[in-house]
Amino acid sequence: MNIIHFIEKIFFIEIEFLEKISLPYFLIIYVIDASCICRICKMFNEPVWQALIPFYNWRVIFKYCWNDKAFKEHLILELLNIVIPVIYEELITHEFIELIILIVDLILAIIGFRHSIEIMSYLLESFGYEKKRYKILMFIFDIPLIMCAYGKNKYLYNASLKKK
């Protein structure tokens, strides 16, 4: 989940340019993610084909920087963020149910956004970057992922284990 995805979920903001830029933006994000995760898969001797599967490709990042439970939560959040708008637009006709679904969708978007910040923080820390310096970059084109895949720093440890 990134900033464009989150802004799209805010139902009271009607920004026309988002509709025009969201598909190209998400395609660019997919190419960036796939190329970076492909490189990270090679670092960890993981199968490279994983990098090409949307949503599942982040499994390697979660495995080495957080944990599998968090990945499952991430996958569920991503899938719900796709399914709920479809249900909302296609199936709901009652205004009260529509409002409830919009609120649930916004809550899931907030949880997903928070989850994204956590994994990016763990990713940066796992590769030895100071996460405080790069907080703002987490919201733009997955810059932390690019830094970790192509940067000079090497993988150090699973940062989530250090927190316990």
KAMO-V261764 format. One record per residue. N is the residue number from 1. RES is the residue in one letter. PHI is phi in degrees with one decimal (999 if undefined). Layout:
BEGIN
n={N & N}
res={RES & RES}
phi={PHI & PHI}
END
This chain:
BEGIN
n={1 & 2 & 3 & 4 & 5 & 6 & 7 & 8 & 9 & 10 & 11 & 12 & 13 & 14 & 15 & 16 & 17 & 18 & 19 & 20 & 21 & 22 & 23 & 24 & 25 & 26 & 27 & 28 & 29 & 30 & 31 & 32 & 33 & 34 & 35 & 36 & 37 & 38 & 39 & 40 & 41 & 42 & 43 & 44 & 45 & 46 & 47 & 48 & 49 & 50 & 51 & 52 & 53 & 54 & 55 & 56 & 57 & 58 & 59 & 60 & 61 & 62 & 63 & 64 & 65 & 66 & 67 & 68 & 69 & 70 & 71 & 72 & 73 & 74 & 75 & 76 & 77 & 78 & 79 & 80 & 81 & 82 & 83 & 84 & 85 & 86 & 87 & 88 & 89 & 90 & 91 & 92 & 93 & 94 & 95 & 96 & 97 & 98 & 99 & 100 & 101 & 102 & 103 & 104 & 105 & 106 & 107 & 108 & 109 & 110 & 111 & 112 & 113 & 114 & 115 & 116 & 117 & 118 & 119 & 120 & 121 & 122 & 123 & 124 & 125 & 126 & 127 & 128 & 129 & 130 & 131 & 132 & 133 & 134 & 135 & 136 & 137 & 138 & 139 & 140 & 141 & 142 & 143 & 144 & 145 & 146 & 147 & 148 & 149 & 150 & 151 & 152 & 153 & 154 & 155 & 156 & 157 & 158 & 159 & 160 & 161 & 162 & 163 & 164}
res={M & N & I & I & H & F & I & E & K & I & F & F & I & E & I & E & F & L & E & K & I & S & L & P & Y & F & L & I & I & Y & V & I & D & A & S & C & I & C & R & I & C & K & M & F & N & E & P & V & W & Q & A & L & I & P & F & Y & N & W & R & V & I & F & K & Y & C & W & N & D & K & A & F & K & E & H & L & I & L & E & L & L & N & I & V & I & P & V & I & Y & E & E & L & I & T & H & E & F & I & E & L & I & I & L & I & V & D & L & I & L & A & I & I & G & F & R & H & S & I & E & I & M & S & Y & L & L & E & S & F & G & Y & E & K & K & R & Y & K & I & L & M & F & I & F & D & I & P & L & I & M & C & A & Y & G & K & N & K & Y & L & Y & N & A & S & L & K & K & K}
phi={999 & -127.3 & -63.5 & -65.6 & -59.3 & -65.6 & -63.1 & -61.3 & -76.9 & -76.6 & -67.3 & -90.8 & -99.7 & -108.2 & -112.5 & -65.9 & -64.6 & -61.7 & -64.1 & -79.5 & -97.6 & -64.3 & -64.3 & -60.0 & -61.0 & -68.7 & -67.5 & -62.8 & -59.7 & -61.3 & -64.6 & -61.9 & -58.8 & -62.4 & -68.7 & -68.4 & -69.6 & -59.2 & -64.8 & -68.1 & -58.4 & -65.2 & -60.1 & -100.2 & 54.4 & -96.6 & -60.5 & -71.1 & -58.0 & -59.5 & -65.9 & -92.2 & -95.3 & -56.2 & 71.7 & -69.5 & -61.0 & -76.9 & -55.7 & -63.2 & -63.6 & -63.7 & -61.3 & -97.1 & -118.4 & -141.6 & -162.5 & -69.2 & -62.0 & -64.2 & -64.6 & -62.7 & -61.9 & -60.2 & -62.6 & -62.5 & -61.1 & -62.2 & -66.0 & -63.6 & -69.0 & -94.1 & -73.4 & -59.7 & -61.7 & -65.6 & -61.0 & -59.5 & -76.5 & -99.4 & -111.9 & -91.2 & -123.0 & -86.8 & -64.2 & -66.0 & -64.9 & -60.6 & -63.3 & -61.2 & -66.2 & -62.7 & -66.1 & -60.8 & -61.6 & -66.1 & -62.9 & -62.8 & -64.5 & -65.9 & -63.0 & -63.2 & -65.0 & -62.2 & -61.6 & -64.2 & -62.8 & -62.3 & -67.2 & -66.0 & -64.4 & -63.2 & -61.3 & -60.1 & -65.3 & -64.0 & -101.1 & 85.7 & -91.1 & -80.0 & -63.6 & -63.1 & -71.7 & -114.5 & -55.5 & -66.7 & -71.2 & -64.1 & -96.0 & -121.9 & 46.4 & 51.2 & -54.6 & -58.7 & -64.4 & -63.0 & -60.2 & -73.3 & -76.7 & -115.4 & -78.5 & -80.9 & -71.7 & -110.4 & -63.1 & -107.2 & -170.6 & -79.3 & -64.6 & -68.5 & -73.0 & -67.4 & -70.7 & -81.2}
END
